[in-house]
Amino acid sequence: MWYNVVIIIEMSDTYAHNHEEGIKGAEATAIAIYMARNGFSKNDIRDRVSKDYYPLDFTIDEIRPAYRFNETCQNTVPQAIEAFLESSSFEDAVRTAVSLGGDSDTLAAITGSIAEAYYGVPDDIRKKALTYLNHELLSIFEEWEEYSCSIGTGRDHTYN
C-alpha cells in the first residue's frame, strides 16, 4: 500500500508543485496521514519519516525561539509533522503548530491533516469550523464526506 500512496502523490503533486522538494514534502505528509489513519504508532510514523524523508531530531520547544517564516517544504513539513508527534489531541496538535509562528497556516494545515487522521476532529471544533463555509463550500464538503465514507476512508464523526 505504501507504493500506491507514493505513486498517487507523485502523479498529483507534480502538477501542484513541480519541484523535487515539493513532491518530497507531499509524500512525507501523505505517508504520515496514511499511517495515522491506519493505526500505526507515533514512533512508527517518526521512524518512517526520519528514514525516508526528513530527520526529526529536534523538539518544537528547541526550535521555537529561532523559527521564522520559511515557505519551503524542508523548513515546514518536518516541523508540522513534529508538532503532531508531540501532541496529545487534535486541538493540541494544531495549537502546537501555530505556536511556532512562521508560515503558521501551512504548519497548521499539515499538522491538522495528520492529527485528524490519528485523533479525529472533536465535534465542537468540527461544527464551529463548518459555520465558516459558505453554502457552496459546505455542499462540496458534504459531498466529499459522503463519498469518502462510502469508499471506507471517511470517519463516522463519533470522535472523543
Long-range contacts (C-beta under 8 A, 24 or more apart in sequence): 1-34, 2-31, 2-34, 5-30, 5-31, 5-34, 6-30, 6-31, 21-72, 21-73, 21-74, 22-73, 24-53, 24-73, 24-74, 24-77, 25-73, 25-74, 25-76, 25-77, 26-73, 27-53, 28-52, 28-53, 28-54, 28-77, 28-78, 28-81, 29-77, 29-80, 29-81, 29-110, 29-113, 29-114, 32-81, 32-84, 32-114, 33-113, 33-114, 33-117, 34-117, 36-84, 36-114, 36-115, 36-117, 36-118, 37-117, 37-118, 37-153, 42-84, 42-85, 42-118, 45-81, 45-85, 45-114, 46-85, 49-78, 49-81, 53-77, 53-78, 54-78, 54-81, 56-81, 56-82, 56-85, 58-82, 59-86, 60-86, 60-96, 60-99, 60-100, 63-100, 64-99, 64-100, 64-101, 67-100, 67-101, 67-102, 68-101, 68-102, 69-101, 69-102, 69-103, 70-102, 70-103, 71-103, 71-106, 76-102, 76-103, 76-106, 76-107, 76-110, 77-110, 79-107, 80-106, 80-107, 80-108, 80-110, 80-111, 80-114, 81-110, 81-111, 81-114, 83-107, 83-111, 84-111, 84-114, 84-115, 84-118, 87-111, 87-115, 89-115, 89-119, 89-122, 90-115, 90-116, 90-119, 90-120, 90-121, 90-122, 90-125, 90-159, 91-122, 91-125, 93-119, 119-159, 119-160, 120-155, 120-157, 120-159, 120-160, 121-159, 122-159, 122-160, 123-157, 123-159, 126-157, 126-159
